[in-house]
Amino acid sequence: MNETKKQRKGTWFLMVFIIPAAVLLTVAIVLMTVVEHPTINRMKDMARSLPVISNLTGNEAEAEMNAQIEQLQLQLNEHQQQLATLNQLIEEKDLLITELEQENGQLQEEVEQMEPTQTAEHTNPGNSANEVGQIYENMSAKNAARIIAELSIDETMAHLMQISSEHRGNIIARLDSERAAEIMNRLVDN
């Protein structure tokens, strides 16, 4: 009978205190987790401070954190490579810009040097052409033919157009046959 009384007291104590306390504690923990109560964070921190639990949770957290660090490091390396490539492209473009600016400066100098001669040529274009024609007519046909032979076909045509047809014929007659034929074809086209 004593033994049954003891079992009844143990069962009664279990039913009245232990099981309801365990249920209440479980419900409280679930509610605090869902609500994200700061007490849960403190409890987790306290649990992590225990050696057995910290080994279980710490390794997972550390592994996860290490994986994130590695991933971020890879991204950083990729960005640094892209940055280096872009910096190299910028340097190449800067060099190209510098070269083009130098070339532009040289071309502007050439244009400035050519402008005075062009303005002088354009002030009296009729007089200079007439003067060239007069010079050819005043020299012998043989000497004029030697000069004409050295000019391009376009220059030859421009010069011959300033000379009288009689003197032009004498000069063309003294040129080699191929050059003379080409000049005659051009004269016919004009």
Secondary structure, DSSP 8 states (H G I E B T S, - for coil): -HHHHHHHHHHHHIIIIIHHHHHHHHHHHHHHHHHT-HHHHHHHHHHHHSHHHHHHHHHHHHHHHHHHHHHHHHHHHHHHHHHHHHHHHHHHHHHHHHHHHHHHHHHHHHHHHHHHHHHHHHHSHHHHHHHHHHHHHHS-HHHHHHHHHHS-HHHHHHHHTTS-HHHHHHHHHTS-HHHHHHHHHHHHH-
